[in-house]
């Protein structure tokens, strides 16, 4: 099995099959990342599609010394940010915040698997500043190491750790009323 980097080199040499393999490896992951950033499936799918178009167009700029996945997530992050900025320019729907029962109304098993809790978490994640949300989603949601997240975001490893810590604090604060 070829590495991502070998496949991308083959693509740069003209192999469409190599790009299709990379696409199949990362398409769902990029959608997942974009969904966690935007909170909307349709926007996530659009951002993922645009990400792969940009990857194809920018093949000549990739440096073989960098991991392909790091470069891909850098492009995915920038593309998704564009979709988030576009979304902020659209009208707000004005829907009230989701009202959830307090922690005494649910037993721990119900809370862990509750769709309402997942929705509340997704909403809290969307309220995080983008800098914290990106670090948190790349590390906790996509499984990138601190070093990889630092490379994607163009910051130090210590800054990544700080952003993830702060994101977790803010999420816990947002969800405090529903957590036991």
N, C-alpha and C positions, 0 to 999 in steps of 0.2 A: 504494500500500500504506500503510495507516494505521500509526501508531506504537503502541506498547504503551499509552502514556498516553492517546492518542485513543480506543483501543478500550476502555480501562477506564472512561473518561468515558462512552462510549456504554453500557457495561454498567450503570453507575450510573444512567443514564437509562432503563434498562429493556430494553436489547438483550441477549437471551440469546445471539444469534449472536456478538456481540463477545466474550463470555466464552468461548465455544467456540473461537474463534480463538486467544485467549490461552492457553487450556488446551492446544491443539494445539502451540503454540509452546514451551511450557515444561514440559509434563508429563514428558517423557523426561528433561529436564535436572534437574528436581526429584527424580525417582527416582534418577538418577545421583548427585546430591549426597547424598541420604539413604542410598544404598547405601554410598558412601564413608565416611559417618559411622557407620553401624551395622554394616556388613559382612554384612548379611542381606537377601536380595532381598525376602522377604515383608514384613519390617519396613519396608524402604524404600518398597515399594508402599503399605503402610498409611499411612506418614508422608506420602507424596505426596498420597494421597487426602484425608487430614485437612488438609493444607496448603491445598488448593484449596477445601475446605469453609470453612476459616477465612477465606480471602481473600474468598470470596463473602459471608460473614457480616459481615466487617469493611470492606466496600466504603466505607462512610461515613466511616471514619477515615483513609483514604488522602488525603494532601495532594498535589495536582497539581504542587507544586514538586519533589517527590521522584520519582526514576525508579521506574517500576513494578517493574522487575526487582530493584532494591535492596530495595524493600519486600517483594516476594515472597520473596526469599532470607532476609530477616529472619524472616518467618513460618515458612519452611521450617526454618530453623535451630532456632527455639524448639520447633517441633513435633517435630523429630527428637530434640532433647535430651530431650523427654518420653519418647520411645520408648526411648532409651538408659537413662534412669533406671529405667523400668519393667523393662528387661532385667536391670539390676543387681540388682533385687529377686528375680529368678527364680533357681532353683538353677543352679549351675555344672555343666557336663557332665563335668568332670574328665578330658578327653581330653589325652594328652600332646602336647607341642609337635611340630610337623612337623620331621622330621629330613631334612636335605638333604645331598647330597654336597658336598664341598669344591670350591673353585674349580678345582683341578687335574683334577677328574674330568669337567669340562664344557668344551667349547670355547666361545669368546665368542658364536658364533651360537646355540648351544644354550641358553646362559644367557639371552640376550636374549629368546628366545621360549619359554622353559620355563614350563609351567603351574605348576610347583613354585615358581619364583621369583616369579611373580605372586601365588601364594597366600601366600608368605612376606612379600611387600610388603604385601598386604592385612592380614595379621596384625600386622605392625609398625605399620601405619597405625592399627589399632584400639587399639594400646597407647599411642599418643600421648595426652597430656592433651587433653581436649576443646578447650581454648583454642587450642592449637597445631594440632590436627587441623582445626578449623573454618577457620582462616585459610589453611592449606595447601590444603585441598580447594576452598574457594571461589576461590582464586587460581589454583592449578595445575590443578585438576581441572575447574572450571567456567569458568575464563577471566575472572573478574572482575578489574578493575583494583585496585590497592592502595587507591585512594580509595573504590571501591565496597565492598570488603571492610571497610574502616574504618567505613563507614556502616552496613553490615549488623551488624557486631559492636559498634558503639558505642564504638570506640576510635580513637586517632590513627593516621595513616598510618605513622608511625615504629614504633608498637607492632605494626602489621600486619607490617612488614618484619622486625622482631625475631622475631615468632612464627613466620613462615615460615622464617627462617634457622635458628631453634632446631629447628623440626620437621624440616628437612632434615638437620641435624646428628644428631638422634636417630634418624632413619631410616637414615642412613649407618652409624651405630654399630650399630644392630640388624641391618643387613644386611652388615656388614663381613666376616663369615666366608664369605659366598657371593659377594662381589664380588672381582674380580681386583685 
